[in-house]
Amino acid sequence: MISNLIAIIIIIIAAPTLILITFLPALIELKKPKDGGPRRITVGISEVGHDLPIVNMEEEQKFDSSLVQTMAKVISFLPSLEI
């Protein structure tokens, strides 16, 4: 009976202590952040015109149909690996 009481007391003390130790660096960083956050760098950047054409990257990629079929077979087999 006493050993169970000691174990329960240890768990009651140890669990919050472990959680506090785990999250203490994050809490300190939220309270006093070392980094001020993202900055906008405006020096040396010229304005980009909105008249630039958008390139279709998919047209540049050429896949062999046998490679695509092999990849499709592998991907279709993956869900059956779950236990």
Residue, then its C-alpha position, 0 to 999 in steps of 0.5 A: m500500500i505504501s509503495n503504491l502511494i509513493a509511486i503515485i506521488i512520484i508520478i504526480i510530481a514527475a509528470p508535470t516536471l517533465i512537461l515543464i522541462t520539455f516545454l520550458p525553452a519554448l516558453i522562454e523563447l515566446k516570452k523573450p524571442k531572440d529573433g525579431g522575425p522576418r525582415r523585408i530587405t528592400v536594398g538592391i532589389s529592383e521592381v519586377g514587371h508584371d509583364l513576364p510570361i509564366v513558364n509551364m514547367e511541366e512541358e519541359q519535363k519529359f517522362d518515359s511512359s514505362l517509368v510512369q507505369t512502373m511508378a504507378k504500380v509501386i504507388s498502388f502497391l504501397p497501401s497494401l503494406e499497411i498492417 
